[in-house]
Amino acid sequence: MLPQPRLGGALAAIALGLKSSFRRYARAAMAKSKFEYVRDFETEDKCLPNCWIVVRLDGRCFHRFAEQHDFKKPNDDCALNLMNKCAQTVMEEMEEIVIAYGQSDEYSFIFKKKTNLFKRRASKLMTLVVAKFASSYVFYWKDYFKDKPLLYPPGFDGRVVLYPSDQNLKDYLSWRQADCHINNLYNTVFWILVQKSGLTPVQAQERLKGTLANDKNEILFSEFNINYNKEPEIYRKGTVLIWKKVDEIGKKKIKVGETEENEIEEIKKRNRPIPLHCDIIGNEFWEHNPEILLDKR
């Protein structure tokens, strides 16, 4: 029998590639079935290009959740810090988020204008943000409420909104922060009337009916000697999360000789989402953080 000619390196590679492609095609053909038409019912929910993608989540029935878990009124530091921790976890999972803003039981996550994460599918982005946030809330609960058991899982709903311009995004964040101020001022006066003046919730609500911000500030100052402007910023303004380079100390193992191993400490710089309590309504914040609107980090 005559010896078979051996293929050269290039020809062998081509033959191997064709064989691999044929196998993939065969598997794909075998995977198809008469039921695959149901995929045509899926809706196309790709977000428009060149727009800021905002995913906002809100606690579902959180008034009842807060009451049953005995949250402090009007603000519970443990609950707020837990929300911030969950938001940090979401940002570390999805680095395409450039900034997040939270207050009370809500958080807004802003994705890069040019992000192509999940091909910009709104349902994918929203469900992953909400799922990661909710699971983190349960996972980290014991770190913030050491003596309080979690009686039942919390619920969060989400929505996706697109903003085409930088000014739209600024106005959106300003709107959410204005909402934080309005709600917190009301709640601060309401609960102090209940807790210190002995009014019932219905009486406190009646007392505040029709009052403006100046009226509420006057009640706090004249009746309880409280200057609302000196209340903690996390209550009045909420929390902003942005990426910053931070030093982290890690340990590295090195070999000495054949078997011994020693550990040395080394400092590494890493991007981490850092919580800030600042006024995002003014231009000062954006001037100090231009990388956010430049859509790069």
Summary of the structure (lengths in Angstrom):
residues: 297
radius of gyration: 27.3
end to end distance: 66.7
largest distance: 110.1
contacts: 753
relative contact order: 0.12
helix: 50%
strand: 23%
